[in-house]
Amino acid sequence: MAQGPSPIDQLIEATQADLDRTQQELRDINRMMTQSKVEVDKLAQRNAQVTAHLRQMQGNLENTPRTEIKSAYDAAQDSLQRLFTMRGQLEKLQSDQSNLGRLVEHLQRSLEALQASGVANAGKSAGPGDDKPMIVRIVEAQEAERQRLSRQIHDGPAQALSNFILQTEIAMRLFAVDPERAKAELTSLKMAATGTFQKVRDFIFDLRPMMLDDLGLVPTVKRYVDSFKEKSQVQATLSVTGVERRLESVREVMIFRGIQELLTNIRNHAQASQVRITMDVDDVRVRTVVEDNGKGFDVGPVLGGQTKTIGLPTLKERMDLLGGQLDVESQPGQGTRVMMEVPIGEPVGK
């Protein structure tokens, strides 16, 4: 009987898929940047023409009809607003291009390391003094890179969007012509910028929640479940028992990523209306159960690597590497129950 792909092969496949998708996103960004630069140049030329015309008119206001003056001011306002909007969009695209470029480089390095490691080294230590399996070190490296990128995004586009909101408030005080229209337009722009700012913050949290490092596993999971419930319209409940404690970073990351993977599957595939998450922390292990009332699936082919799905097999491999376990119970039409159990490991700080 043919065996399914090994865990290292599955990780290579997943990394290659991430790389292909990110490279496509980068190509799309590059194309949009080219188009946006052309549009900004056109708008800048148009704005210069309108401004020059307005200055000429200001020198002869006494002989110029009021309707023509109002039309010229309206054109100048519209031209300037379009130019500001396109420049803001171009700045965001430039920031996205830079971040995606770094992510492509990271994924390429990860893929090269995975391919070079080979199946024989997938579960071996790197050498004397390093008792971590290679796949654990790869996960740690990926999480470190995600953390770095998330902080850069937080300090870059997120801060720029915050400044953009402030600039719109200032601009609202500067427009003296047709103030009601200017206020309405800029209020709408401010709302759009505020919404984009929130999306960027959500992206940062999904990429690498900084509170996972600062506050630990349980507070981060609580925040993530609340966000999941709000955005997915799936009724989600979280119950935590036992004693909250800090774990080794790799264990906190593994557990959080496991919950994130399971909730993402439920949102995208399960067609569930309810999900219940329970976490129990005792002296020896963290036990997490995620149950949903969705459409369910046939467990055997999925965990056996006989389908294109790589999430659950990879998650099971991660649990095994930490000395834990993953149990999946599901049948078509009867929902799904997934149990993850991870040993506490060495006490943090000792």
C-alpha positions as CSV (number, residue, x, y, z in Angstrom):
1,M,0.0,0.0,0.0
2,A,1.4,3.4,-1.0
3,Q,2.3,5.7,1.8
4,G,1.3,9.3,1.8
5,P,3.7,12.2,1.6
6,S,6.1,12.6,4.6
7,P,5.7,15.5,7.0
8,I,8.7,17.2,5.6
9,D,7.3,16.8,2.1
10,Q,4.0,18.3,3.2
11,L,5.9,21.2,4.8
12,I,7.8,21.7,1.5
13,E,4.6,21.7,-0.4
14,A,2.9,24.2,1.9
15,T,6.0,26.5,1.8
16,Q,6.1,26.3,-2.0
17,A,2.4,27.1,-2.1
18,D,2.9,30.1,0.2
19,L,5.8,31.3,-2.0
20,D,3.9,31.0,-5.2
21,R,0.9,32.9,-3.8
22,T,3.1,35.6,-2.3
23,Q,5.1,36.0,-5.6
24,Q,1.8,36.4,-7.4
25,E,0.6,39.0,-4.9
26,L,3.9,40.8,-5.4
27,R,3.5,40.8,-9.2
28,D,0.0,42.2,-8.8
29,I,1.3,44.9,-6.5
30,N,4.0,45.8,-9.0
31,R,1.4,46.1,-11.7
32,M,-0.8,48.3,-9.6
33,M,2.1,50.5,-8.6
34,T,3.0,51.1,-12.3
35,Q,-0.6,52.0,-13.0
36,S,-0.8,54.2,-9.9
37,K,2.4,56.1,-10.8
38,V,1.0,56.9,-14.2
39,E,-2.2,58.1,-12.7
40,V,-0.4,60.2,-10.0
41,D,1.7,61.9,-12.8
42,K,-1.5,62.7,-14.8
43,L,-3.3,64.0,-11.7
44,A,-0.2,66.1,-10.7
45,Q,-0.2,67.7,-14.2
46,R,-3.9,68.3,-14.1
47,N,-3.6,69.8,-10.6
48,A,-0.8,72.2,-11.8
49,Q,-3.0,73.3,-14.7
50,V,-6.0,73.9,-12.5
51,T,-4.0,75.8,-10.0
52,A,-2.4,78.0,-12.7
53,H,-5.9,78.7,-14.1
54,L,-7.2,79.6,-10.6
55,R,-4.3,82.0,-10.0
56,Q,-5.0,83.7,-13.3
57,M,-8.6,84.1,-12.4
58,Q,-7.7,85.5,-8.9
59,G,-6.0,88.4,-10.7
60,N,-9.2,89.3,-12.4
61,L,-12.0,88.4,-10.0
62,E,-13.9,91.6,-10.6
63,N,-14.6,90.7,-14.2
64,T,-15.1,87.0,-13.8
65,P,-18.7,85.6,-13.3
66,R,-19.4,84.0,-9.9
67,T,-20.4,80.8,-11.6
68,E,-17.1,80.5,-13.3
69,I,-15.2,81.2,-10.1
70,K,-17.2,78.6,-8.2
71,S,-16.6,76.1,-11.0
72,A,-12.8,76.8,-10.9
73,Y,-12.7,76.3,-7.2
74,D,-14.7,73.1,-7.4
75,A,-12.3,71.8,-10.1
76,A,-9.3,72.7,-7.9
77,Q,-10.7,71.0,-4.9
78,D,-11.6,67.9,-6.8
79,S,-8.2,67.7,-8.5
80,L,-6.4,68.1,-5.2
81,Q,-8.4,65.5,-3.4
82,R,-7.9,63.0,-6.2
83,L,-4.2,63.7,-6.1
84,F,-4.0,63.2,-2.3
85,T,-6.0,60.0,-2.6
86,M,-3.8,58.5,-5.3
87,R,-0.6,59.5,-3.5
88,G,-1.9,57.8,-0.4
89,Q,-2.7,54.7,-2.4
90,L,0.7,54.7,-4.0
91,E,2.4,55.0,-0.6
92,K,0.4,52.0,0.7
93,L,1.3,50.0,-2.4
94,Q,5.0,50.8,-1.9
95,S,4.8,49.6,1.7
96,D,3.0,46.4,0.7
97,Q,5.6,45.9,-2.0
98,S,8.5,46.2,0.5
99,N,6.8,43.8,3.0
100,L,5.9,41.2,0.4
101,G,9.5,41.4,-1.0
102,R,10.9,40.5,2.4
103,L,8.3,37.7,2.8
104,V,9.3,36.2,-0.6
105,E,13.0,36.2,0.4
106,H,12.1,34.5,3.7
107,L,10.0,31.9,2.1
108,Q,12.7,31.2,-0.5
109,R,15.3,30.7,2.2
110,S,12.9,28.4,4.1
111,L,12.2,26.4,1.0
112,E,15.9,26.0,0.3
113,A,16.6,24.9,3.8
114,L,13.7,22.4,3.7
115,Q,14.8,20.9,0.4
116,A,18.4,20.7,1.5
117,S,17.5,19.0,4.8
118,G,16.1,15.9,3.1
119,V,13.7,13.3,4.4
120,A,16.4,11.5,6.4
121,N,17.1,14.7,8.5
122,A,13.5,15.7,9.0
123,G,13.4,14.4,12.6
124,K,17.1,14.6,13.6
125,S,19.0,17.1,15.6
126,A,21.2,19.6,13.8
127,G,24.3,18.5,15.6
128,P,26.0,18.3,19.0
129,G,24.5,20.5,21.6
130,D,21.3,21.1,19.6
131,D,18.6,18.6,20.7
132,K,15.7,20.3,18.8
133,P,14.3,18.5,15.8
134,M,14.9,20.3,12.6
135,I,11.2,20.9,11.9
136,V,10.8,22.6,15.3
137,R,13.7,24.9,14.5
138,I,12.1,25.7,11.2
139,V,8.9,26.6,12.9
140,E,10.7,28.8,15.3
141,A,12.6,30.5,12.5
142,Q,9.3,31.1,10.6
143,E,7.6,32.5,13.7
144,A,10.6,34.8,14.4
145,E,10.4,36.2,10.9
146,R,6.6,36.7,11.2
147,Q,7.2,38.6,14.4
148,R,9.7,40.8,12.8
149,L,7.4,41.5,9.8
150,S,4.5,42.2,12.0
151,R,6.4,44.8,14.0
152,Q,7.6,46.5,10.8
153,I,4.1,46.7,9.5
154,H,3.0,48.1,12.8
155,D,5.6,50.8,12.6
156,G,5.2,51.4,8.9
157,P,1.8,51.4,7.1
158,A,-0.2,51.3,10.3
159,Q,1.5,54.5,11.5
160,A,1.1,56.0,8.1
161,L,-2.6,55.4,8.1
162,S,-2.9,56.9,11.5
163,N,-1.1,60.0,10.2
164,F,-3.4,60.0,7.2
165,I,-6.4,60.2,9.5
166,L,-4.9,63.2,11.3
167,Q,-4.1,64.9,7.9
168,T,-7.8,64.6,6.9
169,E,-8.8,66.4,10.1
170,I,-6.4,69.2,9.4
171,A,-7.6,69.5,5.8
172,M,-11.2,69.8,6.9
173,R,-10.3,73.1,8.6
174,L,-8.5,74.4,5.6
175,F,-11.1,74.3,2.9
176,A,-13.0,77.5,2.8
177,V,-14.9,77.0,-0.4
178,D,-18.1,74.9,-0.2
179,P,-17.3,73.8,3.3
180,E,-20.2,71.4,3.6
181,R,-19.2,69.4,0.6
182,A,-15.5,69.4,1.6
183,K,-16.5,68.2,5.1
184,A,-18.7,65.4,3.7
185,E,-16.0,64.2,1.3
186,L,-13.2,64.3,3.9
187,T,-15.4,62.6,6.5
188,S,-16.0,59.8,4.1
189,L,-12.3,59.6,3.4
190,K,-11.5,59.5,7.1
191,M,-14.0,56.6,7.7
192,A,-12.3,54.7,4.8
193,A,-8.9,55.3,6.3
194,T,-10.1,54.3,9.7
195,G,-11.5,51.0,8.3
196,T,-8.2,50.3,6.5
197,F,-6.3,51.0,9.6
198,Q,-8.3,48.4,11.6
199,K,-7.7,45.9,8.8
200,V,-4.0,46.4,9.0
201,R,-4.1,45.9,12.8
202,D,-6.1,42.7,12.3
203,F,-3.5,41.6,9.8
204,I,-0.7,42.2,12.3
205,F,-2.6,40.1,14.9
206,D,-3.1,37.2,12.5
207,L,0.5,37.3,11.3
208,R,2.0,37.3,14.8
209,P,0.0,38.6,17.8
210,M,2.5,40.5,19.9
211,M,0.4,39.9,23.0
212,L,1.4,36.2,22.7
213,D,4.9,37.2,23.7
214,D,3.7,39.8,26.2
215,L,0.7,38.2,27.9
216,G,0.9,34.5,27.0
217,L,-1.3,31.9,25.5
218,V,-4.7,32.2,27.2
219,P,-5.2,36.0,26.8
220,T,-4.2,35.8,23.2
221,V,-6.6,32.9,22.5
222,K,-9.4,34.8,24.2
223,R,-8.7,37.8,22.0
224,Y,-8.6,35.7,18.9
225,V,-11.8,33.9,19.6
226,D,-13.6,37.2,20.2
227,S,-12.3,38.5,16.9
228,F,-13.2,35.2,15.1
229,K,-16.8,35.4,16.4
230,E,-17.2,39.0,15.3
231,K,-15.9,38.5,11.8
232,S,-17.2,35.1,10.9
233,Q,-20.7,35.4,12.4
234,V,-20.1,31.9,13.9
235,Q,-21.2,31.7,17.5
236,A,-18.0,30.8,19.3
237,T,-17.5,30.2,23.0
238,L,-14.3,29.7,24.9
239,S,-14.0,28.0,28.3
240,V,-10.6,27.9,30.2
241,T,-10.0,25.7,33.2
242,G,-7.0,25.0,35.4
243,V,-4.2,27.5,36.2
244,E,-3.0,30.0,33.6
245,R,0.7,29.9,33.1
246,R,3.5,30.8,30.7
247,L,4.9,28.0,28.6
248,E,8.0,27.8,26.4
249,S,7.5,30.1,23.4
250,V,7.5,27.2,20.9
251,R,4.7,25.5,22.8
252,E,2.6,28.6,23.1
253,V,3.1,29.2,19.4
254,M,2.2,25.6,18.5
255,I,-1.0,25.6,20.5
256,F,-2.1,29.1,19.3
257,R,-1.4,28.2,15.6
258,G,-3.3,24.9,16.1
259,I,-6.4,26.8,17.3
260,Q,-5.9,29.4,14.6
261,E,-5.7,26.6,11.9
262,L,-8.8,24.8,13.3
263,L,-10.9,28.0,13.4
264,T,-9.8,28.9,9.9
265,N,-10.9,25.5,8.7
266,I,-14.3,25.9,10.4
267,R,-14.8,29.4,8.9
268,N,-13.8,28.4,5.4
269,H,-15.1,24.8,5.1
270,A,-17.3,23.6,7.9
271,Q,-20.4,25.7,7.3
272,A,-20.9,25.7,11.0
273,S,-23.1,28.0,13.0
274,Q,-21.6,27.2,16.4
275,V,-18.1,26.3,17.7
276,R,-17.0,25.6,21.2
277,I,-13.4,25.8,22.4
278,T,-12.3,24.4,25.8
279,M,-8.8,24.7,27.2
280,D,-7.6,22.9,30.4
281,V,-4.2,23.6,31.8
282,D,-2.9,21.3,34.6
283,D,0.5,20.5,36.0
284,V,1.6,18.3,33.0
285,R,-0.2,19.3,29.9
286,V,-2.5,21.7,28.0
287,R,-5.5,20.0,26.5
288,T,-7.6,21.9,23.9
289,V,-10.8,20.7,22.4
290,V,-12.4,22.5,19.4
291,E,-15.9,21.3,18.4
292,D,-18.3,22.5,15.7
293,N,-21.7,21.6,14.4
294,G,-20.6,21.9,10.7
295,K,-20.9,19.4,7.8
296,G,-18.0,17.2,9.0
297,F,-15.8,15.1,6.8
298,D,-14.1,11.6,6.4
299,V,-11.2,11.7,8.8
300,G,-9.1,8.8,7.3
301,P,-8.2,10.3,3.9
302,V,-7.4,13.7,5.4
303,L,-5.1,12.5,8.2
304,G,-3.6,9.9,5.9
305,G,-2.4,12.5,3.4
306,Q,-4.7,11.2,0.7
307,T,-6.2,14.7,0.0
308,K,-4.8,18.1,-0.9
309,T,-5.5,19.3,2.6
310,I,-2.2,19.7,4.5
311,G,-3.4,21.6,7.6
312,L,-4.5,18.7,9.8
313,P,-1.6,16.3,8.9
314,T,0.9,19.1,9.5
315,L,-0.8,20.0,12.8
316,K,-0.6,16.4,13.9
317,E,3.1,16.2,13.0
318,R,3.7,19.4,15.1
319,M,1.9,17.8,18.1
320,D,3.9,14.6,17.7
321,L,7.2,16.6,17.7
322,L,6.3,18.1,21.1
323,G,5.4,14.8,22.6
324,G,1.7,15.6,22.4
325,Q,-1.2,14.2,20.3
326,L,-4.0,15.2,18.0
327,D,-7.3,13.3,17.8
328,V,-9.9,14.1,15.2
329,E,-13.5,12.8,15.4
330,S,-15.8,13.6,12.5
331,Q,-18.3,12.2,10.1
332,P,-20.1,13.7,7.1
333,G,-23.1,15.6,8.4
334,Q,-22.2,15.2,12.1
335,G,-19.8,18.0,12.9
336,T,-16.2,17.8,14.0
337,R,-14.3,17.4,17.3
338,V,-10.6,17.9,17.5
339,M,-8.5,17.4,20.6
340,M,-4.9,18.7,20.9
341,E,-2.8,17.8,23.9
342,V,0.7,19.3,24.5
343,P,2.9,18.6,27.5
344,I,3.8,21.6,29.7
345,G,7.5,21.0,29.2
346,E,10.2,22.7,31.3
347,P,9.0,25.5,33.6
348,V,9.6,28.9,32.0
349,G,12.4,30.8,33.8
350,K,14.0,27.8,35.4
